[in-house]
Amino acid sequence: MKFRRNIKYGKRKAGVALVLSLFLWIPALPLVAQDTTQTWTLQSCLDYALANNIQIQRSKVAHLSGLEDTEQARAQLFPNLTASVTQGYVNYPSSDATTNNSYSGNYALNANWTLFDGGQRYQSLKQQRLQNQVDELSIEQSEDDIRIAIVQTYLQVMYAMEAVRINENTVEVSKFQRDRAIEMLKAGSISKVDLAQLESQYSTDKYQLVVSQTNLDDYKLQLKQLLELDITDEMAFSMPQIADEDVIAPLGDKEAIYETSLAVMPEIRSGELAVEIAELEKKKAKGGFFPTLSLNAGVGTGHLSGTDYTFGSKIWNNFNESVGLTLSIPIFANREKNTAYNKAKLAVTTSTLDLLDVQKELLRTVEGIYLDATSAQEQFLSAKEKLSYLEESYSLIEQQFYLGLKNTLELLTEKNNLLSARQEVLQSKYMAIMSMVLLDIYQKQPVKVSI
């Protein structure tokens, strides 16, 4: 929005000389307000989403929570120390009691250290460390998910923008043909039926323009929601200049792309770590069959009223120290140990199958995207060739129509064929670009096409 800056002068009665001197004295000021609406590129959308997406933030919080669990698992390897203070009161209601009331206090400091538990604590610590890696991969996977969603929606916006441009040009051509037909009708060159057909086509083209604009608004809204922008935020886009060479660029070997994806995609590494975690769970369950050896030590004292000793003497006389070893041997635990071990072995099998399923799913995804890319590239080349012929054919038929050699039906048929060919070129172009960008994401490579 443009506006002129209004300068308020002190008094309206000031002379012309004063006004001119003020303009000469005042430094140059911007006369046009800058439009603050941001123009979004694909890269800016990706950067913003990775920094602000709620799901990614949740994954990061879960990772931090997992790090706290790791610290707790590490602390289980060390002794624990507890202190206790007990104060008591006892009432003796019997009349034969020398003292009806008695007060007591006990004070203790105890330590306990598990020396051996079949390696269960060590396995738990290893599991938790691996889980931290899984949580990190979960963050990366969330980032990949939002990248894919942004790429798909952003390119739909670009496709819709070009579709609107095509329909706007079509409406302009239809309006020109309608207006030209009105003049031809006045000259007696065409009939009212011919004019009615051209007017109907003009209305149809305007309707298609409205539909394409609605689709564009819908895709913009979807992208805005993916970016989690505020309702008052406006989004502007620039039409990308995508060369034909970018559309038909070589894709590379399909097997090489898949092997690269296996090596870099976080869900694969996460599945491998899940198998390792299950193996550690099996070892931990096996450790439950072993005895547990614990070292315990403590110091304590106490006092009791109704004696001839002073408080200090009572505390000293009751002071005690203790140390001991406890060996706990599992003999019969209602099959808990066996069940835990057998289920842990089954969990290893399940994790292995899950990993295999993830690998096959990645293969299906990569293969499908690769097929879409090759198919779209071939369709693009065919559609471009078809479009060049139809443009030439339509130009000739339009000239023949104005000369009275072709009727309205033939003109409109060729025009609709031309419009359909343009849509085919547009659709195949963006399908190829989308598939190529997705292949880059699945290989953890930067996007090669500038959009």
C-alpha positions as CSV (number, residue, x, y, z in Angstrom):
1,M,0.0,0.0,0.0
2,K,1.4,3.4,-1.0
3,F,0.8,6.6,0.8
4,R,2.3,10.1,0.9
5,R,3.7,11.4,4.2
6,N,1.7,14.4,5.5
7,I,3.9,17.2,6.9
8,K,2.1,19.5,9.4
9,Y,3.5,23.0,9.4
10,G,3.2,25.2,12.5
11,K,0.9,27.8,11.1
12,R,-1.1,27.8,7.9
13,K,-0.4,31.5,7.4
14,A,3.3,30.9,6.8
15,G,4.6,32.4,3.6
16,V,5.7,30.5,0.5
17,A,9.3,31.2,1.3
18,L,9.0,29.6,4.7
19,V,7.5,26.5,3.2
20,L,10.2,26.2,0.6
21,S,12.9,26.7,3.2
22,L,11.4,23.9,5.4
23,F,11.4,21.5,2.4
24,L,15.0,22.4,1.7
25,W,15.9,21.9,5.4
26,I,14.1,18.6,6.1
27,P,16.2,15.6,5.1
28,A,14.9,13.1,2.5
29,L,12.1,11.1,3.9
30,P,10.6,7.8,2.5
31,L,7.4,8.7,0.7
32,V,6.3,5.1,0.1
33,A,5.5,2.6,2.8
34,Q,7.2,-0.8,2.5
35,D,5.0,-3.8,2.2
36,T,5.8,-6.0,5.2
37,T,4.2,-9.1,3.7
38,Q,6.9,-11.8,3.5
39,T,7.6,-13.6,0.2
40,W,7.9,-17.3,1.0
41,T,10.3,-19.6,-0.8
42,L,10.4,-23.3,-0.3
43,Q,13.6,-22.9,1.7
44,S,12.2,-20.2,4.0
45,C,9.1,-22.4,4.6
46,L,11.3,-25.3,5.6
47,D,13.5,-23.2,7.8
48,Y,10.5,-21.7,9.6
49,A,8.7,-25.0,10.0
50,L,11.8,-26.7,11.5
51,A,12.2,-23.9,14.0
52,N,8.6,-23.6,15.1
53,N,6.8,-26.9,14.4
54,I,5.0,-28.1,17.6
55,Q,5.6,-31.8,16.9
56,I,9.3,-31.2,16.5
57,Q,9.4,-29.2,19.8
58,R,7.6,-32.1,21.5
59,S,10.2,-34.6,20.2
60,K,12.9,-32.4,21.6
61,V,11.2,-32.3,25.0
62,A,10.9,-36.1,25.0
63,H,14.6,-36.4,24.2
64,L,15.4,-34.1,27.2
65,S,13.1,-36.2,29.4
66,G,14.9,-39.4,28.2
67,L,18.3,-37.9,29.2
68,E,16.9,-37.5,32.7
69,D,16.0,-41.2,32.7
70,T,19.5,-42.0,31.7
71,E,20.9,-40.1,34.6
72,Q,18.6,-41.9,37.0
73,A,19.7,-45.3,35.5
74,R,23.3,-44.4,36.0
75,A,22.6,-43.4,39.6
76,Q,21.2,-46.9,40.3
77,L,24.8,-48.2,40.2
78,F,25.8,-46.2,43.3
79,P,24.8,-46.6,47.0
80,N,21.8,-44.8,48.4
81,L,21.8,-43.1,51.8
82,T,18.7,-42.3,53.9
83,A,18.2,-40.6,57.3
84,S,15.3,-41.2,59.6
85,V,14.0,-39.5,62.7
86,T,11.2,-41.1,64.8
87,Q,9.5,-39.5,67.8
88,G,7.0,-41.5,69.8
89,Y,4.6,-41.2,72.7
90,V,3.2,-44.1,74.7
91,N,0.4,-44.0,77.4
92,Y,0.2,-46.6,80.1
93,P,-3.3,-46.3,81.6
94,S,-2.8,-49.0,84.3
95,S,-2.8,-47.6,87.9
96,D,0.1,-50.0,88.8
97,A,2.4,-48.3,86.2
98,T,5.2,-46.2,87.7
99,T,5.0,-43.7,84.9
100,N,1.9,-43.5,82.8
101,N,3.5,-41.6,79.9
102,S,6.7,-42.5,78.0
103,Y,8.5,-40.6,75.3
104,S,10.9,-42.1,72.9
105,G,13.1,-41.0,70.0
106,N,15.1,-42.9,67.4
107,Y,17.7,-41.5,65.0
108,A,19.3,-43.5,62.2
109,L,21.5,-43.1,59.1
110,N,21.4,-46.1,56.7
111,A,23.2,-46.9,53.4
112,N,22.5,-49.7,51.0
113,W,24.5,-50.7,47.9
114,T,23.5,-53.5,45.5
115,L,26.8,-55.2,44.6
116,F,25.4,-57.8,42.2
117,D,22.0,-58.2,40.5
118,G,22.8,-60.4,37.5
119,G,23.8,-57.3,35.4
120,Q,20.2,-55.9,35.3
121,R,21.2,-52.3,36.2
122,Y,24.0,-52.2,33.6
123,Q,21.6,-53.5,31.0
124,S,19.0,-50.9,31.9
125,L,21.7,-48.2,31.6
126,K,22.7,-49.5,28.2
127,Q,19.0,-49.6,27.1
128,Q,18.5,-46.0,28.2
129,R,21.5,-44.8,26.3
130,L,20.2,-46.5,23.2
131,Q,16.8,-45.0,23.8
132,N,18.4,-41.5,23.9
133,Q,19.7,-42.2,20.4
134,V,16.2,-43.3,19.3
135,D,14.7,-40.1,20.7
136,E,17.3,-38.1,18.7
137,L,16.3,-40.0,15.6
138,S,12.6,-39.3,16.4
139,I,13.4,-35.6,16.2
140,E,15.1,-36.1,12.8
141,Q,12.1,-38.2,11.6
142,S,9.7,-35.5,12.7
143,E,11.8,-33.0,10.7
144,D,11.7,-35.2,7.7
145,D,7.9,-35.6,8.0
146,I,7.4,-31.8,8.1
147,R,9.8,-31.4,5.2
148,I,7.8,-33.8,3.0
149,A,4.5,-32.2,3.9
150,I,5.9,-28.7,3.2
151,V,7.4,-29.7,-0.1
152,Q,4.1,-31.3,-1.3
153,T,1.9,-28.5,-0.2
154,Y,4.3,-25.7,-1.4
155,L,4.5,-27.3,-4.9
156,Q,0.7,-27.6,-4.9
157,V,0.6,-23.8,-4.3
158,M,3.0,-23.2,-7.2
159,Y,1.0,-25.5,-9.4
160,A,-2.2,-23.7,-8.5
161,M,-0.6,-20.3,-9.1
162,E,0.4,-21.3,-12.6
163,A,-3.1,-22.8,-13.2
164,V,-4.6,-19.4,-12.2
165,R,-2.3,-17.7,-14.6
166,I,-3.3,-20.0,-17.4
167,N,-7.0,-19.5,-16.7
168,E,-6.5,-15.8,-16.6
169,N,-4.9,-15.8,-20.0
170,T,-7.7,-18.1,-21.2
171,V,-10.4,-15.6,-19.9
172,E,-8.6,-12.8,-21.7
173,V,-8.6,-14.7,-25.0
174,S,-12.3,-15.7,-24.5
175,K,-13.2,-12.0,-23.8
176,F,-11.3,-10.9,-26.9
177,Q,-13.1,-13.6,-29.0
178,R,-16.5,-12.6,-27.6
179,D,-15.9,-8.9,-28.3
180,R,-14.6,-9.7,-31.8
181,A,-17.7,-11.9,-32.4
182,I,-19.9,-9.0,-31.5
183,E,-18.3,-6.9,-34.2
184,M,-18.6,-9.8,-36.7
185,L,-22.2,-10.2,-35.8
186,K,-22.8,-6.5,-36.6
187,A,-21.0,-7.1,-39.9
188,G,-23.1,-10.1,-40.6
189,S,-20.1,-12.5,-40.6
190,I,-21.5,-14.8,-38.0
191,S,-24.9,-15.8,-36.6
192,K,-26.3,-15.1,-33.1
193,V,-25.8,-18.8,-32.4
194,D,-22.1,-18.4,-32.9
195,L,-22.0,-15.4,-30.6
196,A,-24.0,-17.3,-28.0
197,Q,-21.5,-20.2,-28.1
198,L,-18.6,-17.8,-27.6
199,E,-20.4,-16.0,-24.8
200,S,-21.1,-19.3,-23.1
201,Q,-17.4,-20.3,-23.5
202,Y,-16.4,-16.9,-21.9
203,S,-18.7,-17.6,-18.9
204,T,-17.3,-21.1,-18.6
205,D,-13.7,-19.8,-18.6
206,K,-14.5,-17.2,-16.0
207,Y,-16.0,-20.0,-13.8
208,Q,-12.9,-22.1,-14.2
209,L,-10.8,-19.1,-13.2
210,V,-12.8,-18.8,-10.0
211,V,-12.4,-22.5,-9.3
212,S,-8.6,-22.3,-9.8
213,Q,-8.4,-19.3,-7.5
214,T,-10.4,-21.2,-4.9
215,N,-8.0,-24.1,-5.2
216,L,-5.0,-21.7,-4.8
217,D,-6.5,-20.2,-1.7
218,D,-7.1,-23.7,-0.2
219,Y,-3.5,-24.8,-0.8
220,K,-2.3,-21.5,0.7
221,L,-4.4,-22.2,3.8
222,Q,-3.0,-25.7,4.0
223,L,0.6,-24.4,3.9
224,K,-0.2,-21.7,6.4
225,Q,-1.6,-24.3,8.8
226,L,1.5,-26.5,8.3
227,L,3.7,-23.6,9.2
228,E,1.3,-22.9,12.1
229,L,1.1,-19.2,11.3
230,D,-1.3,-16.8,12.9
231,I,-4.7,-16.1,11.3
232,T,-3.5,-12.5,10.6
233,D,-0.3,-13.5,8.9
234,E,-0.3,-13.0,5.1
235,M,1.7,-15.1,2.7
236,A,3.1,-14.0,-0.6
237,F,4.8,-16.1,-3.2
238,S,6.9,-15.5,-6.3
239,M,6.4,-17.6,-9.4
240,P,9.4,-19.9,-9.8
241,Q,11.3,-20.0,-13.1
242,I,11.8,-23.7,-13.6
243,A,13.8,-24.5,-16.8
244,D,12.9,-27.6,-18.8
245,E,16.4,-28.9,-18.1
246,D,15.5,-29.0,-14.4
247,V,12.4,-31.0,-15.0
248,I,14.1,-33.7,-17.1
249,A,17.3,-33.8,-15.1
250,P,18.8,-37.3,-14.6
251,L,17.5,-39.1,-11.5
252,G,20.4,-41.5,-10.9
253,D,20.3,-45.2,-10.3
254,K,17.2,-46.4,-8.4
255,E,19.1,-49.1,-6.4
256,A,21.8,-46.6,-5.4
257,I,19.1,-44.2,-4.2
258,Y,17.5,-46.9,-2.1
259,E,20.8,-48.0,-0.6
260,T,21.6,-44.4,0.3
261,S,18.1,-44.0,1.9
262,L,18.8,-47.2,4.0
263,A,22.0,-45.6,5.3
264,V,20.7,-42.2,6.2
265,M,17.0,-42.3,6.9
266,P,16.3,-42.1,10.7
267,E,13.5,-44.7,10.8
268,I,15.9,-47.4,9.7
269,R,18.5,-46.6,12.3
270,S,15.7,-46.3,14.9
271,G,14.5,-49.8,14.0
272,E,18.1,-51.2,14.3
273,L,18.4,-49.6,17.8
274,A,15.0,-51.1,18.7
275,V,16.4,-54.6,18.0
276,E,19.5,-53.8,20.2
277,I,17.2,-52.6,23.0
278,A,15.2,-55.8,22.8
279,E,18.4,-57.9,23.0
280,L,19.4,-56.0,26.2
281,E,16.0,-56.6,27.6
282,K,16.5,-60.3,27.1
283,K,19.8,-60.1,28.9
284,K,18.2,-58.2,31.7
285,A,15.4,-60.7,32.1
286,K,18.0,-63.5,32.2
287,G,19.8,-61.7,35.0
288,G,16.6,-62.1,37.1
289,F,17.5,-65.7,37.6
290,F,20.7,-64.8,39.5
291,P,21.0,-64.0,43.2
292,T,21.2,-60.4,44.4
293,L,23.9,-59.3,46.8
294,S,23.6,-56.1,48.7
295,L,25.8,-54.3,51.2
296,N,24.1,-52.4,54.0
297,A,25.4,-50.2,56.8
298,G,24.1,-47.8,59.3
299,V,24.5,-45.8,62.5
300,G,21.7,-45.0,64.9
301,T,20.8,-44.0,68.4
302,G,17.7,-43.2,70.5
303,H,16.3,-42.2,73.9
304,L,13.5,-43.3,76.1
305,S,12.0,-41.3,79.0
306,G,11.5,-42.8,82.5
307,T,15.1,-43.8,83.1
308,D,17.8,-42.4,85.4
309,Y,20.1,-41.3,82.6
310,T,20.3,-37.8,81.1
311,F,19.4,-37.1,77.5
312,G,23.0,-37.0,76.5
313,S,23.8,-40.2,78.2
314,K,20.9,-41.9,76.6
315,I,21.9,-40.8,73.2
316,W,25.5,-42.0,73.7
317,N,24.6,-45.3,75.4
318,N,22.1,-46.2,72.6
319,F,24.5,-45.2,69.8
320,N,25.1,-48.2,67.5
321,E,26.8,-49.1,64.2
322,S,25.9,-51.9,61.9
323,V,27.1,-53.4,58.7
324,G,25.9,-56.5,56.8
325,L,25.6,-58.4,53.5
326,T,22.2,-59.6,52.2
327,L,22.1,-62.4,49.6
328,S,18.7,-62.8,48.0
329,I,18.3,-66.1,46.1
330,P,15.2,-66.5,43.8
331,I,13.8,-69.9,44.3
332,F,10.1,-69.8,43.3
333,A,8.5,-66.6,42.0
334,N,5.3,-67.9,40.4
335,R,7.0,-68.1,37.0
336,E,7.6,-64.4,36.8
337,K,11.2,-64.8,35.8
338,N,10.5,-67.4,33.1
339,T,7.6,-65.3,31.6
340,A,9.7,-62.2,31.5
341,Y,12.6,-64.0,29.8
342,N,10.3,-65.7,27.2
343,K,8.5,-62.5,26.4
344,A,11.8,-60.7,26.0
345,K,12.9,-63.3,23.4
346,L,9.6,-62.7,21.6
347,A,10.2,-59.0,21.7
348,V,13.5,-59.5,19.9
349,T,11.7,-61.3,17.1
350,T,9.0,-58.6,16.9
351,S,11.6,-55.9,16.7
352,T,13.5,-57.7,14.0
353,L,10.2,-58.1,12.0
354,D,9.4,-54.4,12.6
355,L,12.8,-53.4,11.2
356,L,12.3,-55.6,8.1
357,D,8.9,-54.0,7.6
358,V,10.3,-50.5,7.8
359,Q,13.0,-51.4,5.3
360,K,10.4,-52.8,2.9
361,E,8.2,-49.7,3.4
362,L,11.1,-47.5,2.6
363,L,11.7,-49.5,-0.6
364,R,8.1,-49.1,-1.6
365,T,8.2,-45.4,-1.0
366,V,11.4,-44.7,-2.8
367,E,10.4,-47.0,-5.7
368,G,7.0,-45.3,-6.0
369,I,8.6,-41.8,-6.0
370,Y,11.2,-42.9,-8.5
371,L,8.4,-44.3,-10.8
372,D,6.4,-41.1,-10.4
373,A,9.5,-39.0,-11.4
374,T,10.4,-41.0,-14.5
375,S,6.7,-41.2,-15.6
376,A,6.2,-37.5,-15.1
377,Q,9.4,-36.7,-17.0
378,E,8.2,-38.8,-20.0
379,Q,4.7,-37.2,-19.8
380,F,6.3,-33.8,-19.7
381,L,8.3,-34.3,-22.9
382,S,5.2,-35.7,-24.6
383,A,2.9,-33.0,-23.4
384,K,5.4,-30.3,-24.5
385,E,5.5,-31.7,-28.0
386,K,1.7,-32.0,-28.1
387,L,1.4,-28.5,-26.8
388,S,3.6,-27.0,-29.6
389,Y,1.5,-28.7,-32.3
390,L,-1.8,-27.6,-30.7
391,E,-0.6,-24.0,-30.4
392,E,0.2,-24.0,-34.1
393,S,-3.0,-25.7,-35.0
394,Y,-5.1,-23.4,-32.8
395,S,-3.5,-20.3,-34.3
396,L,-4.3,-21.5,-37.8
397,I,-7.9,-22.4,-36.9
398,E,-8.4,-19.1,-35.2
399,Q,-7.3,-17.3,-38.3
400,Q,-9.6,-19.4,-40.5
401,F,-12.5,-18.7,-38.1
402,Y,-12.1,-15.0,-38.6
403,L,-12.0,-15.5,-42.3
404,G,-15.2,-17.6,-42.1
405,L,-13.5,-20.9,-43.1
406,K,-14.1,-22.6,-39.7
407,N,-17.2,-22.6,-37.5
408,T,-17.4,-21.8,-33.8
409,L,-17.6,-25.4,-32.7
410,E,-14.3,-26.2,-34.4
411,L,-12.6,-23.1,-32.8
412,L,-13.9,-23.9,-29.3
413,T,-12.9,-27.6,-29.6
414,E,-9.4,-26.7,-30.6
415,K,-9.2,-24.1,-27.9
416,N,-10.2,-26.6,-25.2
417,N,-7.7,-29.1,-26.6
418,L,-5.0,-26.4,-26.2
419,L,-6.1,-25.6,-22.6
420,S,-6.0,-29.3,-21.8
421,A,-2.5,-29.6,-23.2
422,R,-1.3,-26.7,-21.1
423,Q,-2.7,-28.3,-18.0
424,E,-1.0,-31.6,-18.9
425,V,2.4,-29.8,-19.2
426,L,1.8,-28.0,-15.9
427,Q,0.8,-31.1,-14.1
428,S,3.6,-33.3,-15.4
429,K,6.2,-30.6,-14.7
430,Y,5.2,-30.2,-11.0
431,M,4.8,-33.9,-10.5
432,A,8.4,-34.4,-11.8
433,I,9.8,-31.6,-9.6
434,M,8.0,-32.8,-6.5
435,S,9.2,-36.4,-7.0
436,M,12.8,-35.2,-7.6
437,V,12.7,-33.0,-4.4
438,L,11.3,-35.9,-2.4
439,L,14.1,-38.2,-3.7
440,D,16.6,-35.6,-2.5
441,I,15.0,-35.6,1.0
442,Y,15.1,-39.4,1.2
443,Q,18.9,-39.2,0.4
444,K,19.5,-36.3,2.8
445,Q,20.7,-34.1,-0.1
446,P,20.0,-30.4,-0.6
447,V,17.2,-29.5,-2.9
448,K,18.7,-29.1,-6.4
449,V,15.8,-27.2,-8.0
450,S,15.5,-23.5,-7.0
451,I,11.9,-22.9,-6.1
